[in-house]
Amino acid sequence: MYQVRCDNKIIYDLRDENLKIISPNLTTEINKTGTFDFTMPPQNPCYDIIKKLKSIITIYQDEEEIWRGRVLNDKLDFYNRKQVECERRAFFSFRYHTKTIYFPRLTK
């Protein structure tokens, strides 16, 4: 089960009809920062808490953090939905993902 949080407030949870986002798209690549894009309808109770360059978006899978980044851009579309673009920064990768190995080493 996936859950998306903005500054530790839940903005998406499949079990709650009010907490929904449209077209979430997480892109990750080896040795790249990774991106997360989604659209938030105005009916979402957390619609107003997303702040450009300040808010931290975190994605959880079964209570384990799998991605963290900050909001780079948020635009309103014709239907007043927020189109949000997030980017993972190296700072977050090293600080919060201590289990992940970024620089493989050869062992003898």
URJO-V648731 format. One record per residue. N is the residue number from 0. RES is the residue in one small letter. D_CENTER is the distance of its C-alpha to the mean C-alpha in Angstrom with 2 decimals. Layout:
BEGIN
<<N RES D_CENTER> <N RES D_CENTER>>
END
This chain:
BEGIN
<<0 m 14.80> <1 y 11.04> <2 q 9.45> <3 v 6.28> <4 r 7.16> <5 c 7.61> <6 d 10.26> <7 n 11.20> <8 k 11.93> <9 i 11.06> <10 i 10.01> <11 y 10.20> <12 d 12.83> <13 l 15.20> <14 r 18.09> <15 d 17.99> <16 e 19.12> <17 n 18.12> <18 l 14.43> <19 k 13.47> <20 i 11.40> <21 i 13.07> <22 s 12.56> <23 p 9.02> <24 n 9.31> <25 l 7.82> <26 t 10.46> <27 t 11.65> <28 e 15.20> <29 i 17.60> <30 n 18.25> <31 k 15.57> <32 t 12.45> <33 g 10.11> <34 t 7.99> <35 f 5.49> <36 d 7.66> <37 f 8.65> <38 t 11.63> <39 m 12.33> <40 p 16.03> <41 p 18.10> <42 q 19.13> <43 n 15.92> <44 p 17.14> <45 c 14.09> <46 y 14.53> <47 d 15.98> <48 i 13.80> <49 i 11.23> <50 k 13.01> <51 k 12.91> <52 l 12.88> <53 k 12.86> <54 s 9.85> <55 i 7.46> <56 i 3.94> <57 t 4.57> <58 i 5.18> <59 y 8.96> <60 q 11.77> <61 d 15.05> <62 e 14.27> <63 e 13.36> <64 e 10.24> <65 i 9.36> <66 w 6.45> <67 r 5.72> <68 g 5.89> <69 r 7.44> <70 v 8.11> <71 l 10.94> <72 n 12.40> <73 d 12.86> <74 k 15.98> <75 l 18.00> <76 d 19.59> <77 f 23.07> <78 y 22.15> <79 n 20.38> <80 r 16.92> <81 k 14.05> <82 q 12.65> <83 v 9.42> <84 e 8.71> <85 c 6.33> <86 e 8.04> <87 r 8.35> <88 r 11.64> <89 a 14.53> <90 f 14.96> <91 f 11.90> <92 s 12.93> <93 f 16.41> <94 r 16.06> <95 y 13.68> <96 h 14.27> <97 t 18.00> <98 k 18.61> <99 t 17.46> <100 i 20.37> <101 y 19.81> <102 f 23.52> <103 p 25.70> <104 r 29.26> <105 l 32.46> <106 t 34.31> <107 k 38.02>>
END
